[in-house]
């Protein structure tokens, strides 16, 4: 069951087995669907916090049009691509605040607090990655208790997971094609025991870690635990959960 596909040998298939097979497959589907919905909700909270911190720190340091300042970025081609993407985001934007800006101002771009509201999480992740290394970039990652390399990697991974969830793809036992970096000297409580960073448990631990900063009173751990108890047949090992995961301080609630 490690691949999420249930099967029986041909000679063993009976009407009763077919019913059992269908029921088990359907329960796994339901589990995966509910899991994706839970993760979308929590990733959205993290995304909002990332937008807020990037705007707060960069606008304070470089002004409300910081995203147009080429000297802030390492790769000129990626910078130009980001600007093109932002132009398209503004052009497509149908939010009232974007319409109002277009009606009342001739500026090519609205200020940062508007434009980052209409750009995608993926674009936001790429903008952060392309920032020049230095104090400002470090201030953003340190707000979340991570070094910049780990924070960049975690953003990319969360974008990947969000896309998996949004496109209704199987998640629960997926081997991650975008694997997050194991953090170096995280500021807050992290996993005590080494674990695979290519399975979902690592991503769930990332989300707990980030929510502990973004929303310390979050109920994610409780809701996830309830979901796992609801579907006891979902293979924890296939998701990367170690046997002692509940004893990890990170997962205490």
N, C-alpha and C positions, 0 to 999 in steps of 0.2 A: 504494500500500500504506500510505499515511499514516493511513488510518482503520482499518486492521487488517482490512478486508474485501477479499478477493481476488476478482477477477472477470476474465472474458474476454469479448470481443465474441461475440455469439451465433454468428456465422458461423465463428468460429475454434475453437469447442468441438468437440473430438474425444474419443474414449475415452481416448487418451493424455493429452490436456490435462486431462480430468476427474481422472485419477489424480494428475497433478502438482499440480493445484489442491487436491485433498484432502490430499495429503501436506504441502504448504506450510501450509495452514490448520491441520492437526493439529500440526505442529511449532511454529507460533505459539501454539497453545493450550497445548502442553506448556511452552513457554518462559514464558508468562504464569503458568501454575500454579506452576511452580518459583520464579519471581520473587516471587509473592505469599507463598509459604511462607517464603522467606528474609527478606522484609521483616517479616512477622508476628513472627518470632523476634527480630529486632533491635529492633523497636518495643516489644516486651514488656520488654526490658532497660532501655530509656529510660523507659518507664512506671514500672517499679519504682524507678528512681533518682529520678524526680520525686516519687513518693509518699514516699520516704525523706527527701528534702531538705525537702519541705513540712512533714512531721511533725517532723523534727529542729529546724528553725528556728522554726516557729510554736509548738511545744510549749515550747521553751526560752524564748521571748518571752512567751507568753500562757497556758501551761498545757495539760494534756492534753485539755481540752474547748474548745480555741480555736475550733473550727468552730461552736460555739453562741453565740459572742460577736458580737452584732449590730454593735457599734461597729467591728469589724474590716473591715466590708464596706461598699461604696459604695452599692449598690442594695438597698433593704429588701425589695422584692418578689422579686428574684433570690435574696436570702438566705433568705427563707421557702421558696421553691421548692426550694432546695438542701437545707434541713432536711427538707422533705417527702420528697425523693428519698432522703435518707440513712435516714429512718425505714422507707421501703419496702425499701431495701437490707438493713437489719437484719432486718426481718420475713421477707424471702425467704431470708436467709442460712442455709445448711445446713452451714456449716463447723463443726467441732467446737468451736473457740474461741468462736464466737458462741453455740452451744447451751449451752456451759458458763457463759458470762456470764449468759445469760437465767435459768439455773437457780439461780445463786448471788447475783445482784445485782438490785436493783429500779430501778436507774438507767434512764432512758429511752434513753440512748445508751451504748454502750461507749466506752472512751477512743480517742483518735485513731489509735493504732497498729493497733487492731482495725478501726475503722470504715472507714478508707481502704483496707483490704485487700478489702473487699466492695463498694466503690463502683466505678462504671465509670470508664474513662479519660476519657470525655466529661464526666462530672460533675466529675471532678477538674480538668479543664481550665477548666470554668465557674467553679469555686470560686476558682481562681487568678485568673482574669480579674476577678472581683468584689471581690478584696481591695483595700482602700484603698491608694492610691499612697503609698509611703513606704519607710523603711529596710528593713522586714521583707520586703516584696514584692521590693524591689530585691536583697536578699541571696539570694533564691531564684534569680532570673534570672541574677545574676552568678556563682553557682556553676557555671552552664552556659555562662558566657562570653558572655552576651547582655544587651542592654537589655531592659526589661520588655515593651515593645511587640512587639519581635521574638519574645521568648520566648512571649508570649501567642499570637501569630500562628502560630508553629511548632507549639505544642501543638494548636491547632485543626486545623492541616493534618495532623498525625500521627494525630489521632483520625479524621479523614476518610479518610485512606489506610488506616488499620487497618480501618475499616468496609468499604471497598471490598474489601480482601483477605478479610475474614471472610465476606462475602456472595458470594464467588467471582465478583465482577464483573471485567470486563476492566480491566487496569491499565496494561500496558506502554506504550501510546501515548495514554493518556487526556489530555485537556486538563482541567486541574484546575479544578473549580468553586469550591474553597476554595484561594486562592492565598496562599502564605506571603510574609511581609514580607522584603524584602532587608535584612539586618542593618546597623545603624549601628555602626561601630567595634567589630566583634567582637574579643574578647580573644585568641582563638586563630587559627591559620591558616585563612583562608577562601579562596574562589575569587578568583583574580587577575583573570580576565576576566569581564566582564558576561555574564549568561546569562538566558534566559527563566525567570521564576518560575511559569509556568503548565504546565510539563512535568515529567516524572518525574525528569529529571536533577537538577533543583534539589532535589527531595525526597531523592534518594539522597545528594546532597552534604550536606544537613542532617543526615541520619542519620550519615554519617561524622563530621561535626563534633561532634555530641553524643556519639557513642561514644568519640571521642578523649578526652573528659572522663570519661565513665561507666566505660569499660573500655578503657584505652589499649592493651592487648594484644589487642584484637579482631582477628578475621580476616575482617571483612565485606568489605573491599575485595578481598581475594584471592578469596573465594568468589564475589563478584559478577563479577569479571573472568573467572573460570573458567566461570561460567554464560553470559556473553556470548560467550565463545569456543566454547562448546558449540553455540550457536545463531547462527551467523554471518549468517543471512538475516534476523534480527530487525533492523529498520531503526533504527540508532542515532540518526539525525537525527529520526525521529518521536518518540523519547524525549527529545529536547533535548540529546543529547550533542554538544558541539563536537568538531571534528576533533582538537584537541590536548588532549583531556581528560586523557589519561594523563600529560601533563607538568605538570599542576597540582600544586603541592606538597601540597594537601589530599589528593590521591589517591595519593600515594607511600606505599609500604608495603614 
